Amino acid sequence: MNSSGSLAGRRSRVALVSARAARGLDEDMLPLAAALQHVGLAPAIVDWDDPLAPWSEYDVAVLRSTWDYTERLGEFRGWLERVSARTQLHNPRALVEWNTDKHYLRDLAQLGLPVVPSLFIEPRERPQPAIERFLAAERCAQLVIKPAVGAGSRGARRLTRAQLTEAVRHATGLLEAERSVLVQPYLEDVERDGETALLYFAGQFSHAIRKGPLLRLNADPTRALFAPEHITARMPHAAELALGERVLAALVASGRVPQAPLYARVDLLRDPSGAPVVLELELTEPSLFLGFAPGAAERLAHQIVTALRAG
């Protein structure tokens, strides 16, 4: 492929993979498509579950806003298998399958990374004793109960430790739907500092944003595709950047990937001591907030060109 992005005399085709439910909601899509066209590629927005999509005709498929997969995980994983056999998929199938279930946080903790304390409750397990043990260990004033497979804060609730009955009720509803439950302390410094999201393209830091607190105390879980977010650009602290680098390095060192993935978002909070901790590692379909950093879309487009050449 030459520098203009042509492959065997034609413009390389890039599928930007979305979902019908996300059409018009993905603010990264248009700037990324424009940047890809600028470097000589031919982007197309394609729904992941479109039965007529000609996946083998695309030179690369880049997961972007498949935001409804959490309710259709088995179907989505079957799609990952089929598409990765027909074209170059980013991020890779095995990495995405691992990342779609927040049990990956346990793996990150086992690699020695500082992670928000996380308790998993599995279907057919009694939630009340598990939550009581968690509250005794953490001594947090508030906690978050959410599904282990979820996105956009769907199914998540923030409650006080005194609301044990309500916490058990919410966990029970998820468990009865055969969904594993994740329990975490609500780190209250987020009310002042917000959440920091670090954006990386092919392992290179691109930019960061501040995300305001999402979960309101006692509020019902959002039924929308994602909860409304208040986003601003942010200059991350050195400790946050150092942790982001450690997370990506641990992915490679653990053998999860041979090299840094095409895109990654490392979401951080601060623990009670003020140190950054990992809230989530987004490798599947994260918003990349391209509009909050000049040149971000172009940086990602150039890494997609590099991936095509390597592929």
Secondary structure, DSSP 8 states (H G I E B T S, - for coil): --TT-EETTEE-EEEEEE-GGGTTT-TTHHHHHHHHHHTT-EEEEEETT-TT--GGG-SEEEE---TTGGGSHHHHHHHHHHHHTTSEEES-HHHHHHHTSTTHHHHHHHTT--B---EEE-TTS-HHHHHHHHHHHH--SEEEEEESS--TTBT-EEEETT-HHHHHHHHHHHHHTT--EEEEE--TTHHHH-EEEEEEETTEEEEEEEE-----BT---B-SSS----EEE----HHHHHHHHHHHHHHHHTTS-SS--SEEEEEEEE-TTS-EEEEEEE-SS----GGGSTTHHHHHHHHHHHHHHH-
